[in-house]
Amino acid sequence: METKDMMMSSMSTMDKEENGGELGKAREEIEGQEEETQQENGRLVLADGLGDRGPKSLTSGSGQQVSNGYTTSSPQSPREGSAPGSAAGAAPGPTGGTGLTGPLGGLRTLVVQQTSLERPRETWSKKMDFLLSVIGYAVDLGNVWRFPYICYQNGGGAFLLPYLLMAVFGGVPLFYMELALGQFHRSGCISIWKHICPIFKGIGFAICIIALYIAFYYNTIMAWALYYLLSSFRPTLPWTTCTNSWNTANCNLYLSSDHNVSWSNSSTSPAEEFYTRHVLQVHLSPGLHQLGSISWQLALCLLFIFTIVYFSIWKGVKTSGKVVWVTATFPYLVLLVLLIRGATLPGAWRGVVFYLKPDWEKLLSTTVWIDAAAQIFFSLGPGFGVLLAFASYNPFHNNCYKDALVTSSVNCLTSFLSGFVIFTVLGYMAEMRKQNVDDVAKDAGPSLLFIIYAEAIANMPAATFFAIIFFLMIIMLGLDSTVSLLITLEAFAGLEGVITAMLDEFPHFLAKRREGFVLGLVCVCYLGALSTLTYGGAFVVKLFEEYATGPAVITVVLLEVIAVSWFYGTNRFCSDIQVMLGFYPGVFWRVCWVAICPCFLLFIIISFLAFPPEVKLFHYQYPSWTTVLGYCIGVSSFICVPAYMVYHLLNSKGTFKQRLLKSITPQPSTENHRDLFVTNAI
């Protein structure tokens, strides 16, 4: 800022003079410029001693570099207490800040207190609003359907070992890193990069594109759950009989009293036919090449879901923070009720034994470690901009370290608890069908919820009550979470990440138009989701979750951790954390950020490329061209990272070396939560 530079130059000249008259004249000059300086979002005040908000001690020793580019000889603290003994003649600023300290002609300390004249950033009404939002974001449908399936498929109880190792050395450090970045820089996933490494700003755009892709299909799963919920308000659940118009001759009614009914490989349950032939109607579509018409029932359900989403976020965290008190706590109540009910069912013990029985030999398989790494990453969900957005609304000195440990622990424990909820019911189903548990639990993903669990509920006493609370829980989890692989994106958390990013990047244009911008974004997401509402819409959902978003977000997070740890610098990042929390991160966290996390992410990417998933849904085997299509959609999101790098270099001035240096140099932050101390020996 030109005004600030002029004032610092004049101070440097004044300090060469040791008579008080000239110093007084300089003070008058600075005070005359103070009003103009405030227009540049900064304030410089000159004094003979530290004022009410100065640092406790500043010396001329070796300074400590902090992220804003200035040097301080003592740890920064935006909330340092008062320093006694301000010298006479000290000129307090409009908010109590002061300027130079020390004898005339000796050591002088210039205190630069940045005060923003823009509208102050919105904050959470309560700390619990933030914690519930993050817990609700991390705990999603993937915890309910994917973790139990992955666990028993990869050795049961033995899978917990690689899962916990991947959580400790990979997932939690990344979770902690994003919370700290968002809280310190108080910016969304786009504008934050000018304070970290400007050339990597394309990461922010990539995150927004991925979030939109996920919003295109994930909310459709909630629309299915809403359809089930509305169908549950009747004395007899429609997926308990084989006499409906959508049923086939292969439909076999299985109730605990039907001992004379035999189950064959060609048999289908009423719940399966209700899901595939009535809700999805996939039998009317031959595949992705011919999706068919849009289901108007699902279109209305999705419209209702997006209406809830809009009114949850249109006013920002003040409204979404209140919504999570219901959406984040209600699922735990339902899970507890279902666990108690499932544990009392006949055959429940068979499911629990199948879930937890360790198969140690499977730990020698690479697949187990790949699944553990992918599960913990997509369960905690760094890289989608949501953690950055939520943390940016925190007070500057909030203990995000404790928050990261608490929320990630809650996430892992919820996954483990969900396994008991699911497998007690699967054991009951196996007992009823006189089959092995692995034959009953052969389906993963939405089928586990909408077919197996729905059928189990239908066979319970008070089936209508349990069906209503179960599908209401699925909707709550969906509204409250963002991501998991078989990938899930929670509507309002994911969109909040996009909204925060755009509002921070274009504040003057969008700040006063938030409601309209949110409405436009929700409409775009609804229109983008129409392809998932067709008769072949389930094939589109599977394509998106397997190819279009999973590999892309892992690649983006790999670039993010490299940019923070290697370009921004781990020491600088740790200094930022010390400014906020008052302590320096330990060796474990620094090693994780520099080496272990990049290797963790690279391991997942290489494994995915070396062992691509075989995609199949119901009767449809995905042809090879769909794999290419899925990868193209995924590449379309993170291609903006190298594209922005080229754009930034071409639009910078100077030699190539100067352009490159400017592109990796963080810009000073002008947030009003920070005081910058510059010590000069004169």
Residue pairs with C-beta under 8 A, 6 or more apart in sequence:
1 40
1 41
1 42
2 40
3 33
3 36
3 37
3 39
3 40
4 37
4 40
4 42
4 44
4 112
6 33
7 30
7 33
7 37
7 44
8 44
8 110
10 26
10 29
10 30
11 26
11 30
11 44
11 46
11 100
11 108
11 110
12 680
12 682
14 22
14 23
14 26
15 105
15 108
15 680
15 682
16 682
17 23
18 104
18 105
20 104
23 104
24 89
26 46
27 46
27 89
27 91
30 44
30 45
30 46
31 91
34 43
34 44
34 45
34 93
37 43
37 44
38 94
38 115
38 117
39 117
41 114
41 115
41 116
41 117
41 118
41 670
42 112
42 113
42 114
42 115
42 670
43 93
43 94
43 95
43 97
43 112
43 113
43 114
43 115
44 99
44 110
44 112
45 51
45 91
45 92
45 93
45 97
45 98
45 99
45 111
45 113
46 91
46 99
46 100
46 110
47 86
47 87
47 89
47 90
47 91
47 92
47 98
47 99
47 100
47 101
48 86
48 87
48 88
48 89
48 90
48 100
48 101
48 102
48 104
49 83
49 85
49 86
49 87
49 90
49 98
49 101
49 102
50 58
50 83
50 86
50 98
50 101
50 109
50 111
51 82
51 83
51 86
51 90
51 92
51 96
51 97
51 98
51 99
51 111
52 82
52 83
52 86
52 92
52 96
52 98
53 80
53 82
53 95
53 96
53 97
53 98
53 113
53 675
54 80
54 82
54 83
54 97
54 98
54 101
54 109
54 111
55 72
55 74
55 76
55 77
55 80
55 83
55 109
55 111
55 677
56 74
56 80
56 81
56 83
57 74
58 72
58 73
58 74
58 101
58 109
58 677
58 679
59 73
59 74
59 107
59 679
60 73
60 107
60 679
60 681
61 73
62 73
63 71
63 72
63 73
63 679
64 71
64 72
64 73
64 74
64 75
64 575
65 71
65 571
65 572
65 575
66 72
66 76
66 572
66 575
66 576
66 579
67 184
67 195
67 568
67 572
67 573
67 575
67 576
67 666
67 669
68 666
68 668
68 669
68 674
68 676
69 665
69 666
69 668
70 112
70 668
70 676
70 677
70 678
71 678
71 679
72 676
72 677
72 678
72 679
73 677
73 679
74 677
75 578
75 579
76 579
76 674
76 675
76 676
76 677
77 579
77 582
78 396
78 397
78 579
78 673
78 674
78 675
79 397
80 675
86 98
87 101
90 98
90 99
91 98
91 99
92 98
93 113
94 115
95 113
95 115
97 111
97 113
97 675
98 111
99 109
99 110
99 111
100 108
100 109
100 110
101 107
101 108
101 109
102 108
102 109
105 682
106 682
107 679
107 681
107 682
108 680
108 682
109 677
109 678
109 679
109 680
110 677
110 678
110 679
110 680
111 675
111 677
111 678
112 675
112 676
112 677
112 678
113 675
113 676
114 670
114 671
114 672
114 674
114 675
114 676
115 672
116 670
116 671
116 672
118 507
119 511
120 672
121 186
121 392
121 393
121 671
122 316
122 317
122 318
122 393
123 317
123 393
123 394
123 395
124 130
124 133
124 317
124 321
124 393
124 394
125 317
125 318
125 321
125 322
126 321
127 398
128 325
129 317
129 321
129 322
129 324
129 325
130 321
130 390
130 391
130 393
130 394
130 398
130 403
131 403
131 406
131 407
132 321
132 324
132 325
132 328
132 329
133 317
133 320
133 321
133 324
133 328
133 390
133 493
134 179
134 387
134 390
134 403
134 407
135 328
135 407
135 410
135 411
136 324
136 327
136 328
136 480
136 481
136 490
136 493
137 381
137 386
137 387
137 390
137 480
137 481
137 482
137 490
137 493
138 175
138 379
138 380
138 381
138 407
138 408
138 410
138 411
138 481
139 328
139 331
139 410
139 411
139 414
139 477
139 480
139 481
140 379
140 381
140 477
140 478
140 480
140 481
140 482
140 483
140 484
140 488
140 490
141 221
141 449
141 474
141 477
141 478
141 481
141 484
141 488
142 375
142 378
142 379
142 481
142 483
142 484
142 485
142 486
142 487
142 488
143 379
143 411
143 414
143 415
143 418
143 477
143 484
144 418
144 421
144 422
144 449
144 474
144 477
145 422
145 444
145 445
145 446
145 448
145 449
145 486
146 375
146 444
146 445
146 484
146 485
146 486
147 375
147 379
147 415
147 416
147 418
147 419
148 355
148 415
148 418
148 419
148 422
148 423
148 448
149 441
149 444
149 445
149 448
150 159
150 371
150 372
150 375
150 444
151 159
151 160
151 163
151 355
151 419
152 354
152 355
152 419
152 423
152 438
152 441
153 371
154 162
154 362
154 365
154 367
154 368
154 371
154 372
155 358
155 359
155 360
155 361
155 362
155 363
155 368
156 354
156 355
156 356
156 357
156 358
156 359
157 356
157 357
157 358
158 358
158 359
158 360
158 362
158 363
159 362
159 368
159 371
159 372
160 416
161 363
162 363
162 368
162 369
162 372
162 373
163 372
163 375
163 376
163 412
164 412
165 372
166 369
166 372
166 373
166 375
166 376
166 377
166 600
167 376
167 380
167 408
167 412
169 592
169 596
169 597
169 600
170 373
170 376
170 377
170 592
170 596
170 597
170 600
170 601
171 376
171 377
171 379
171 380
171 382
171 408
172 380
172 404
172 405
172 408
173 589
173 592
173 593
173 596
173 597
174 377
174 380
174 382
174 383
174 557
174 561
174 597
175 380
175 382
175 387
175 404
175 407
175 408
176 400
176 401
176 404
176 405
176 589
177 382
177 561
177 564
177 573
177 593
177 597
178 382
178 383
178 387
178 388
178 391
179 387
179 391
179 400
179 403
179 404
180 391
180 400
180 401
180 573
180 576
180 577
180 580
181 192
181 196
181 388
181 391
181 564
181 573
182 192
182 387
182 388
182 389
182 390
182 391
182 392
182 394
183 391
183 392
183 394
183 396
183 398
183 400
183 580
184 396
184 576
184 577
184 579
184 580
185 192
185 195
185 196
185 392
185 669
185 671
186 392
186 396
186 669
186 671
186 673
187 195
187 388
187 392
187 504
188 204
188 385
188 388
188 389
188 392
188 497
188 500
188 501
188 502
188 503
188 504
188 505
189 203
189 204
189 207
189 208
189 385
189 388
189 389
189 497
189 500
189 501
190 201
190 204
190 205
190 207
190 208
190 501
190 502
190 504
190 505
191 204
191 501
191 504
191 505
192 204
192 388
192 392
192 504
193 200
193 201
193 203
193 204
193 563
194 201
194 666
194 667
195 666
195 667
195 668
195 669
196 563
196 564
196 567
196 568
196 666
197 563
197 564
197 567
197 568
197 663
197 664
197 666
198 648
198 662
198 663
198 664
198 665
198 666
198 667
199 644
199 645
199 648
199 649
199 663
199 664
200 559
200 560
200 563
200 567
200 641
200 645
201 644
201 648
202 640
202 641
202 642
202 643
202 644
202 645
203 556
203 559
203 560
203 563
203 641
204 385
204 501
204 505
205 640
205 641
205 644
206 552
206 556
206 637
206 638
206 640
206 641
207 383
207 384
207 385
207 497
207 501
207 553
207 556
208 385
208 497
208 498
208 501
208 502
209 636
209 637
209 640
210 384
210 549
210 552
210 553
210 556
210 637
210 638
211 384
211 385
211 386
211 482
211 489
211 494
211 495
211 497
211 498
212 498
212 524
212 525
212 528
213 544
213 548
213 549
213 633
213 637
214 384
214 482
214 483
214 487
214 488
214 489
214 494
214 544
214 549
215 489
215 491
215 494
215 495
215 525
215 528
215 529
216 525
216 528
216 529
216 531
216 532
216 544
217 529
217 532
217 540
217 541
217 544
217 545
218 478
218 487
218 488
218 489
218 490
218 491
218 494
219 302
219 305
219 306
219 309
219 478
219 489
219 491
219 525
219 529
220 298
220 302
220 529
220 532
220 533
220 537
220 541
221 446
221 478
221 488
221 541
222 302
222 305
222 474
222 475
222 478
222 479
222 491
223 298
223 301
223 302
223 305
223 533
224 279
224 280
224 298
224 301
224 446
224 450
225 450
225 471
225 474
225 475
225 478
226 301
226 304
226 305
226 471
226 475
227 279
227 297
227 298
227 301
228 279
228 450
228 454
228 467
228 471
229 467
229 468
229 471
229 472
229 475
230 301
231 237
231 238
231 239
232 464
232 467
232 468
232 471
233 464
233 468
234 464
235 464
237 457
237 458
237 463
237 464
237 467
238 244
238 274
238 278
239 270
239 271
239 273
239 274
239 275
239 454
239 455
239 458
240 253
240 255
240 270
240 271
240 458
240 459
240 463
241 247
241 253
241 270
242 251
242 252
242 253
242 270
242 273
244 270
244 274
244 278
246 273
246 274
246 277
246 278
247 270
247 273
247 277
248 268
248 273
248 277
250 266
250 267
250 268
251 267
251 268
251 269
251 270
251 273
252 261
252 263
252 267
252 268
252 269
253 261
253 270
254 261
254 263
254 269
254 432
254 433
254 455
254 459
255 459
256 346
256 432
256 459
263 433
263 434
263 435
269 451
269 455
270 455
270 458
271 450
271 451
271 452
271 454
271 455
271 458
272 451
272 455
274 454
275 447
275 450
275 451
275 454
276 282
276 283
276 618
277 283
279 298
279 450
280 535
280 537
280 538
281 292
281 295
281 535
282 535
282 536
282 538
282 539
282 618
282 620
284 292
284 535
285 291
285 292
285 534
285 535
285 536
285 539
286 536
286 620
287 536
287 539
287 620
287 623
288 536
288 539
288 540
288 543
288 622
288 626
290 536
291 531
291 534
291 535
291 536
291 537
291 539
291 540
292 534
292 535
292 536
293 534
293 535
294 530
294 533
294 534
295 533
295 534
295 535
295 537
298 533
298 537
299 530
299 533
302 526
302 529
302 533
303 526
305 475
305 478
305 479
305 491
306 491
306 522
306 525
306 526
308 479
308 491
309 479
309 491
309 492
309 495
309 522
310 518
310 519
310 522
311 319
312 319
312 320
312 323
312 479
312 491
312 492
313 319
313 320
313 492
313 495
313 496
313 499
313 518
314 514
314 515
314 518
314 519
315 514
315 515
316 514
317 390
317 393
317 496
320 492
320 493
320 496
323 479
323 492
324 480
326 476
327 476
327 477
327 479
327 480
328 476
328 480
330 472
330 473
330 476
331 473
331 476
331 477
331 480
332 414
334 469
334 470
334 472
334 473
335 414
335 417
335 418
335 421
335 473
337 469
338 421
338 425
338 466
338 470
339 417
339 420
339 421
339 424
341 460
341 466
342 348
342 420
342 421
342 424
342 425
342 428
343 420
343 424
345 424
345 425
345 427
345 428
345 460
346 428
346 431
347 427
347 428
347 429
347 430
347 431
347 432
348 424
348 425
348 427
348 428
349 427
350 427
350 430
350 431
350 437
351 422
351 423
351 424
351 425
351 426
351 427
351 428
351 430
351 437
352 420
352 423
352 424
352 427
353 427
354 423
354 426
354 427
354 437
354 438
354 441
355 419
355 420
355 423
362 368
366 607
367 611
370 603
370 604
370 607
370 608
370 611
373 600
373 603
373 604
373 607
374 485
374 550
374 604
375 485
376 412
377 485
377 554
377 557
377 600
377 601
377 604
378 483
378 484
378 485
378 487
378 550
379 411
379 412
379 415
379 484
380 408
380 411
381 387
381 482
381 483
381 484
382 557
383 553
383 554
383 556
383 557
383 560
384 482
384 483
384 489
384 494
384 497
384 553
385 497
385 498
385 500
385 501
386 482
386 483
386 493
386 494
386 496
386 497
388 497
388 500
389 496
389 497
389 499
389 500
389 501
390 493
390 496
391 400
392 500
392 504
394 400
396 580
396 673
396 674
397 580
397 581
397 582
398 580
399 581
400 580
400 581
401 577
401 581
401 585
422 448
422 453
423 437
423 441
425 452
425 453
425 456
426 437
426 440
426 441
426 452
426 456
427 437
428 456
428 459
429 440
429 452
429 455
429 456
430 436
430 437
430 439
430 440
432 459
433 440
440 452
441 448
441 452
443 451
443 452
444 486
445 486
449 474
453 470
454 467
454 470
457 463
457 466
457 467
457 470
458 467
460 466
477 490
478 488
478 490
478 491
479 490
479 491
479 492
480 490
480 492
480 493
481 488
481 489
481 490
481 493
482 488
482 489
482 490
482 493
482 494
482 497
483 489
483 490
483 494
483 553
485 545
485 550
486 545
486 546
487 544
487 545
487 549
487 550
487 553
488 545
495 518
495 521
495 522
495 525
498 521
499 514
499 517
499 518
499 521
502 510
502 517
503 510
503 511
503 514
503 517
510 517
531 537
531 540
532 538
532 540
532 541
532 544
534 540
538 617
538 618
539 617
539 620
539 622
542 615
542 617
542 622
543 615
543 622
543 626
543 629
543 630
544 630
544 633
546 613
546 615
546 630
547 615
547 627
547 629
547 630
547 631
547 633
547 634
548 630
548 633
548 634
548 637
549 634
549 637
550 608
550 634
551 605
551 608
551 631
551 634
552 634
552 635
552 637
552 638
554 601
554 604
554 605
554 608
555 605
555 638
556 637
556 638
556 641
557 601
558 598
558 601
558 602
558 605
559 638
559 641
561 593
561 597
561 598
561 601
562 598
564 570
564 573
564 593
565 573
565 593
565 594
565 597
565 598
566 594
567 664
568 666
570 590
570 593
570 594
573 593
574 584
574 585
574 589
574 590
575 584
577 583
577 584
577 585
578 584
578 585
579 674
612 627
615 622
615 626
615 627
616 622
645 663
648 663
649 656
649 659
649 660
649 663
652 658
652 659
652 662
652 663
653 659
654 662
668 676
